[in-house]
Amino acid sequence: MKLNKNKYIPIGIVCLVLAIILNKTSNISDLVIGILYGLSIGILLLELLIVKSNSQFVE
């Protein structure tokens, strides 16, 4: 059994946590917070698509 390394999941989670913390604690523009949310969700979805496409080739 081959162990898949999820490279993008920690990056996406860090961006998501950073967006949540900055939204609650600082007075940063909503545009910056929205970009961080979009970036984190995009990275997490990208990882799901990569894992799904790799699993199709393995079977």
DSSP file (Angstrom, degrees, kcal/mol; ACC not computed):
  #  RESIDUE AA STRUCTURE BP1 BP2  ACC     N-H-->O    O-->H-N    N-H-->O    O-->H-N    TCO  KAPPA ALPHA  PHI   PSI    X-CA   Y-CA   Z-CA
    1    1 A M              0   0    0      0, 0.0     2,-0.4     0, 0.0     0, 0.0   0.000 360.0 360.0 360.0 131.7    0.0    0.0    0.0
    2    2 A K        -     0   0    0      1,-0.0     2,-0.6     0, 0.0     0, 0.0  -0.757 360.0-133.7 -95.0 133.8    1.4    3.4   -1.0
    3    3 A L        -     0   0    0     -2,-0.4     2,-0.4     2,-0.0    -1,-0.0  -0.756  18.2-143.5 -88.1 120.6    1.1    6.3    1.4
    4    4 A N        -     0   0    0     -2,-0.6     2,-0.6     2,-0.0    47,-0.0  -0.694   7.1-143.1 -85.0 132.5   -0.1    9.5   -0.3
    5    5 A K        -     0   0    0     -2,-0.4     2,-1.1     1,-0.0    -1,-0.0  -0.859   6.4-148.8 -96.6 119.8    1.4   12.7    0.9
    6    6 A N        +     0   0    0     -2,-0.6    41,-0.0     1,-0.2    -2,-0.0  -0.762  22.6 172.9 -89.6 100.7   -1.1   15.5    1.0
    7    7 A K  S  > S+     0   0    0     -2,-1.1     4,-0.6     1,-0.2    -1,-0.2   0.858  72.1  44.7 -77.4 -36.2    1.0   18.5    0.3
    8    8 A Y  H  > S+     0   0    0      1,-0.2     4,-2.5     2,-0.1     5,-0.2   0.678  92.6  77.5 -89.4 -17.4   -1.7   21.2    0.0
    9    9 A I  H  > S+     0   0    0      1,-0.2     4,-2.5     2,-0.2     5,-0.2   0.928  95.5  47.1 -63.0 -46.8   -3.9   20.3    3.0
   10   10 A P  H  > S+     0   0    0      0, 0.0     4,-2.2     0, 0.0    -1,-0.2   0.889 113.2  50.3 -62.3 -35.3   -1.6   21.9    5.7
   11   11 A I  H  X S+     0   0    0     -4,-0.6     4,-2.2     2,-0.2    -2,-0.2   0.926 112.2  46.8 -66.6 -43.7   -1.3   25.1    3.5
   12   12 A G  H  X S+     0   0    0     -4,-2.5     4,-2.2     1,-0.2    -1,-0.2   0.893 112.7  49.1 -64.0 -40.7   -5.0   25.3    3.1
   13   13 A I  H  X S+     0   0    0     -4,-2.5     4,-2.7    -5,-0.2     5,-0.2   0.893 110.0  51.3 -67.8 -39.3   -5.7   24.8    6.7
   14   14 A V  H  X S+     0   0    0     -4,-2.2     4,-2.5    -5,-0.2    -2,-0.2   0.916 111.1  48.2 -63.7 -42.4   -3.1   27.4    7.8
   15   15 A C  H  X S+     0   0    0     -4,-2.2     4,-2.3     2,-0.2    -2,-0.2   0.902 112.6  49.1 -64.1 -40.1   -4.7   29.9    5.4
   16   16 A L  H  X S+     0   0    0     -4,-2.2     4,-2.2     2,-0.2    -2,-0.2   0.924 113.0  45.7 -66.2 -44.5   -8.2   29.1    6.7
   17   17 A V  H  X S+     0   0    0     -4,-2.7     4,-2.7     2,-0.2     5,-0.2   0.900 112.5  51.9 -65.2 -40.3   -7.1   29.5   10.4
   18   18 A L  H  X S+     0   0    0     -4,-2.5     4,-2.8    -5,-0.2     5,-0.2   0.911 109.8  49.1 -62.5 -42.1   -5.3   32.7    9.6
   19   19 A A  H  X S+     0   0    0     -4,-2.3     4,-1.9     2,-0.2    -2,-0.2   0.910 112.6  47.6 -63.9 -41.8   -8.4   34.1    7.9
   20   20 A I  H  X S+     0   0    0     -4,-2.2     4,-1.5     2,-0.2    -2,-0.2   0.926 115.2  44.8 -65.4 -44.4  -10.5   33.2   10.9
   21   21 A I  H  X S+     0   0    0     -4,-2.7     4,-2.4     1,-0.2     5,-0.3   0.927 114.4  47.7 -67.3 -44.6   -8.1   34.6   13.4
   22   22 A L  H  X S+     0   0    0     -4,-2.8     4,-1.8     1,-0.2     6,-0.4   0.850 108.5  56.1 -66.3 -32.1   -7.5   37.8   11.5
   23   23 A N  H  < S+     0   0    0     -4,-1.9    -1,-0.2    -5,-0.2    -2,-0.2   0.874 115.3  37.4 -65.5 -36.3  -11.2   38.3   11.0
   24   24 A K  H  < S+     0   0    0     -4,-1.5    -2,-0.2    -3,-0.2    -1,-0.2   0.816 126.6  31.9 -84.7 -31.8  -11.8   38.2   14.8
   25   25 A T  H  < S+     0   0    0     -4,-2.4     2,-0.2    -5,-0.1    -3,-0.2   0.753 110.2  49.0-104.5 -25.6   -8.8   40.0   16.1
   26   26 A S  S  < S-     0   0    0     -4,-1.8     2,-0.1    -5,-0.3     0, 0.0  -0.614  70.3-122.4-118.4 174.6   -7.7   42.7   13.6
   27   27 A N        +     0   0    0     -2,-0.2     2,-0.2     3,-0.0    -4,-0.1  -0.324  55.3 149.2-108.0  47.2   -9.2   45.5   11.6
   28   28 A I        -     0   0    0     -6,-0.4     5,-0.1     1,-0.1    -2,-0.0  -0.523  55.3 -89.2 -82.9 150.7   -8.0   44.2    8.2
   29   29 A S     >  -     0   0    0     -2,-0.2     4,-1.7     1,-0.1     3,-0.3  -0.163  28.0-123.0 -57.3 148.5  -10.1   44.9    5.1
   30   30 A D  H  > S+     0   0    0      1,-0.2     4,-2.6     2,-0.2     5,-0.2   0.787 111.1  63.5 -64.0 -27.3  -12.9   42.5    4.1
   31   31 A L  H  > S+     0   0    0      2,-0.2     4,-2.2     1,-0.2    -1,-0.2   0.921 103.3  46.5 -62.8 -44.0  -11.2   42.1    0.7
   32   32 A V  H  > S+     0   0    0     -3,-0.3     4,-2.2     2,-0.2    -2,-0.2   0.912 113.6  48.2 -65.7 -42.8   -8.1   40.6    2.4
   33   33 A I  H  X S+     0   0    0     -4,-1.7     4,-2.5     1,-0.2    -2,-0.2   0.910 111.7  50.3 -64.1 -42.0  -10.1   38.3    4.5
   34   34 A G  H  X S+     0   0    0     -4,-2.6     4,-2.6     1,-0.2    -2,-0.2   0.877 109.0  51.5 -63.7 -38.1  -12.2   37.2    1.5
   35   35 A I  H  X S+     0   0    0     -4,-2.2     4,-2.6     2,-0.2    -1,-0.2   0.906 110.4  49.0 -65.2 -41.2   -9.0   36.5   -0.5
   36   36 A L  H  X S+     0   0    0     -4,-2.2     4,-2.4     2,-0.2    -2,-0.2   0.908 112.5  47.7 -65.3 -41.7   -7.7   34.3    2.4
   37   37 A Y  H  X S+     0   0    0     -4,-2.5     4,-2.4     2,-0.2     5,-0.2   0.940 114.6  46.3 -62.7 -46.4  -10.9   32.4    2.6
   38   38 A G  H  X S+     0   0    0     -4,-2.6     4,-2.4     1,-0.2    -2,-0.2   0.893 112.4  50.6 -63.4 -40.3  -11.0   31.9   -1.2
   39   39 A L  H  X S+     0   0    0     -4,-2.6     4,-2.4     2,-0.2    -1,-0.2   0.921 111.9  46.8 -63.3 -45.4   -7.4   30.9   -1.3
   40   40 A S  H  X S+     0   0    0     -4,-2.4     4,-2.2     2,-0.2    -2,-0.2   0.917 114.4  45.9 -67.2 -42.2   -7.8   28.3    1.5
   41   41 A I  H  X S+     0   0    0     -4,-2.4     4,-2.4     1,-0.2    -1,-0.2   0.901 113.2  51.1 -66.7 -39.4  -11.0   26.8    0.0
   42   42 A G  H  X S+     0   0    0     -4,-2.4     4,-2.3    -5,-0.2    -2,-0.2   0.906 110.4  48.3 -62.9 -42.2   -9.4   26.7   -3.4
   43   43 A I  H  X S+     0   0    0     -4,-2.4     4,-2.0     2,-0.2    -2,-0.2   0.913 112.3  48.6 -65.4 -42.7   -6.3   24.9   -2.1
   44   44 A L  H  X S+     0   0    0     -4,-2.2     4,-1.8     1,-0.2    -2,-0.2   0.899 113.0  47.4 -66.1 -39.7   -8.3   22.4   -0.2
   45   45 A L  H  X S+     0   0    0     -4,-2.4     4,-2.3     2,-0.2    -1,-0.2   0.878 109.0  55.1 -67.5 -36.8  -10.5   21.7   -3.3
   46   46 A L  H  X S+     0   0    0     -4,-2.3     4,-2.2     1,-0.2    -2,-0.2   0.908 107.2  49.9 -60.9 -42.3   -7.4   21.4   -5.5
   47   47 A E  H  X S+     0   0    0     -4,-2.0     4,-2.5     2,-0.2     5,-0.2   0.901 109.3  51.8 -64.1 -40.6   -6.0   18.7   -3.2
   48   48 A L  H  X S+     0   0    0     -4,-1.8     4,-2.3     1,-0.2    -2,-0.2   0.911 110.8  47.9 -62.4 -41.1   -9.3   16.8   -3.3
   49   49 A L  H  X S+     0   0    0     -4,-2.3     4,-2.3     2,-0.2    -2,-0.2   0.884 111.8  49.7 -66.5 -38.5   -9.3   16.9   -7.1
   50   50 A I  H  X S+     0   0    0     -4,-2.2     4,-2.1     2,-0.2    -2,-0.2   0.919 112.7  46.6 -66.4 -43.5   -5.6   15.7   -7.2
   51   51 A V  H  X S+     0   0    0     -4,-2.5     4,-1.9     1,-0.2    -2,-0.2   0.902 113.1  49.9 -65.5 -40.5   -6.3   12.9   -4.9
   52   52 A K  H  X S+     0   0    0     -4,-2.3     4,-1.2    -5,-0.2    -2,-0.2   0.908 111.9  46.9 -65.5 -42.2   -9.4   11.8   -6.8
   53   53 A S  H  X S+     0   0    0     -4,-2.3     4,-1.1     1,-0.2    -1,-0.2   0.862 112.2  50.6 -70.2 -34.5   -7.6   11.9  -10.2
   54   54 A N  H  X S+     0   0    0     -4,-2.1     4,-1.3     1,-0.2    -1,-0.2   0.854 106.4  55.0 -69.4 -34.3   -4.7    9.9   -8.8
   55   55 A S  H  X S+     0   0    0     -4,-1.9     4,-1.5     1,-0.2    -1,-0.2   0.806 102.7  57.0 -70.8 -28.1   -7.0    7.3   -7.3
   56   56 A Q  H  < S+     0   0    0     -4,-1.2    -1,-0.2     1,-0.2    -2,-0.2   0.859 108.4  46.6 -68.7 -34.4   -8.6    6.7  -10.7
   57   57 A F  H  < S+     0   0    0     -4,-1.1    -2,-0.2     1,-0.2    -1,-0.2   0.779 107.8  56.7 -78.1 -26.7   -5.2    5.9  -12.2
   58   58 A V  H  <        0   0    0     -4,-1.3    -2,-0.2     1,-0.2    -1,-0.2   0.895 360.0 360.0 -72.7 -39.5   -4.2    3.5   -9.4
   59   59 A E     <        0   0    0     -4,-1.5    -1,-0.2     0, 0.0    -2,-0.2   0.482 360.0 360.0 -72.8 360.0   -7.2    1.3   -9.8
